[in-house]
Amino acid sequence: MKRWLLIALALTIAAAGASLAVYVNRAEWLPEKVPVHSGANWEGDRYKYREEILPELFVMPGMMLGMIGLALVLPWLSPQKFKIEPFQATYELIMALILGMFAFMHAVFLAAYAGQVRDVGPWIVGGTLLALGVLGNFLGKVRRNFWIGVRTPWTLASDAVWERTHRVAAWLFVLGAGVGLFLLLIGVNALAALGAFGAFAILPVFYSLYLYKRLEKEGRLDNGTPAQG
């Protein structure tokens, strides 16, 4: 069994085990009414009695298990010329990263259910930004495919545009995540910090269009060899 799959399964089992432990000890660990949903301000706006929250406790482990299944089937679903095998190792690292992010979110939600975390916003957004910053380090190694990366009509049409766009996106993801985390640390609203990252993350979309049109005009849209300069 591949290492990423072992890690993903271990995280999923740990998440499910933590949920079960919380439910078994619900009388000691949980308040009588547990917040199971929050609004845009991250404050609870829907509650359930602790005896009724078993389904909520297993939502994230279920999502993690579904993500593992999806990660296993996507290589088979990929059409010719868009196969995942050329960057299989990077693909597996990204899948493990996503599962790790889900596991972290689950831990935060369990802590919130138990009243140990009052404001989940900074924790969830901070963990997400950290994962996106790490993801940025992998983007330059992602090859043309339908599932991961900056998938615009222009990157999917050209290897040259794909590769150069993802080199730029890698830097922007790391920079955007850093800016977002800094904003969180100085007390800016979590959604605003996430929005700051989004402002950086959208730029590769426009860059891919610009680059495609430039290379098209110059006659350098060679799908076999990445453009230089």
N, C-alpha and C positions, 0 to 999 in steps of 0.2 A: 504493500500500500504506500502511496506517495506521501511525502512528509507533510505537504500542505493539507492533504485530506485528513491525516492523523491529527494535525493541529486543529482543523476545523471541527472534526468530530469531538475532540476533547473539549473544545470551547462550548460546543452545543450541549454535551452531556453535563458539563459543569454548570451551565446556565439553567438547564432543566433541574439539576440537583439542588441548586440554590432556590429555585422557585418552590420546589417540593418542601425544602426545609422551612421556608417562610410560611408556607401554608400549614404545615404540621404544627408549627409554633405560633400560629396566628394569634392565639389568645394572649401570649406574652409579648410578641413583637409588634403587633399591629394595633392601631386605634380601632375603635368600634366601627367608624366609617372611614373608608379609605378613598382618597382621590384617585380616580381612574382616567380622568381626562382633564386637560388644561386648555385654556384659551391662548390668545396671542400674547397675553402678559405672563404666561407660564404659571398662572395661579389656577388651582383646581376649580372646575366648574361643573363637575359631575362626580358623584360619590356612590360607593356601594358598601354594604355591610361586609365586614371581613369574611363572613361565612360564604359570600357569593363571588369572591374575586378569583377563584381558581382559574377560570378561562383567561382572565387578564394576565395572570402570572405566567401562562405558557404561550402567550402570543409571540414574544420575541424568540424563545427557543424554537417555536414552530417556523418562524420566518427564517431563522438560521438554518434549519434543516432543509427548508425549501430552497434557500440560496445554494446550499451544497449540491442539491439535485440539479439546479439550474447550471451551476458551474461545470458539472460533469457532462451535461447534455449539449452545451453551447458549441464545443469543438465539433461535435457530430453534425450539428445544424448548419455550420458555416459552409457556404458555397465555395467552389473552386476559385482561386485567386484571392480569397479572403480568409484563408485558413489560419487557425490559431497556432498550429505547430511551429511556425518559424519563431515565435516568441513565447513558447510554452512555459518556460521557467518564469518569465515575467508575469504571464497570465496567472500562474499559480500563486505567486507572491501577492498579486493584487487581490485574488480571491481570499487568501488568508488574512490580508489586511482588512477587507470588508467584514469578514466574520469576527475579527478582533474588535472592530468598531461596534458591531452589533452587541457583542458580549459586554463591552464597556457601557453602552447605553442601558443594557438590561440591569447591570449592577447599579447604575444611577437610579433607575426606576424603582428597583427593589428597596434601595435606601430611602427613596422618597415615600414609598408606601409605609415604611417603618417609622417615618418621621425624622430620619437622620439627616435628610437633605431638604431644606426648605425651598430653595430656588433651583430648580433643575436646569433652567435655561443656560446659565453660564457653563455648567458641567457638560450638557449635551452639545452645545455649540462648540465649546472648547475642544472636546474629544473629536468632534467632526472636523474641525479645522486642522487639528493635529494629524488626523488620518489623511486629509486632503493634501497637506504639506508633504507627507511621506509619499503619497501617490504621485506627486509632482516629480519625485526623483526617479520614478519608473516610466513616466510618459515617453521619454525619449527612446525607450527600447520597445515600445509598442508598435507593431507593424499593422498595415492596413487590414481592418476587419470591421464587422458590422456591430460589435458589441461594446468595445472599450475605446475610449479616447475621444478626440474632437471629430465627430463623424458628421461632416458637412458634405454637400454635393461635390465640393471642390477638392476636399481631401480624399474622398472615396474615388474620385476620378483620376487621381495622379499620385504615384509614389513620391514624386519630388515634393509636391505640395503637402502630402501627409507628413513626411519626415521633417521638413523644415517647420511646419506648423507645430508639430509636437515638441520640437526642441524649444521653440518659443513658449509653448504652453507649459512646459516643465518649469521654466523659470518663473512664469507668472503665477502658477499654482503655489509654488514655494513662497514667493513674495506676498501673494494675496493672503495665504494662510498666516504668515508672519505678521502682517498688518492687522488681520482680524484678531489674532491672539493678543497682540499689544493693546488693541482697543478694549478687549475684555479685561485685561489686567488693570487698566486705568479706570475701569468702571463704566464703560460705554454699554448701552443696552445690547443684549446678546444678539437679537435679530439685526441690529445695525451693524454689529461686527461681522455677522454672516453676510450681510448685504455688501460690505466692503470687499469681502472675498469674491462675491459674485461679480463685482465690477471688474476685477482682474480676470476672472475666469471666462467672461464673455468675449474678451478681446481677441483670443485666437480664432473665433468664428469670423470676425471681420478681417483678420489678418489672412486667413485662408482664401477668402474671396479676392482680396487685393493681390496676394501672391499668385493665385491661379491666373488672373487676368494679365498680370505683368509677364509671367512666363509664357502665356498664350501669345501675347503680342510679340514677344521676343523669339517665338518658335522653339522654346526650350521645355515643352511639356513632354519629356521623355520618361515614360513610366518604368523603364528598365533601369535608369541611372538617376539618382537624386541630383537635382540641380546644384551647382556650386555658386557661391557668392551671394 
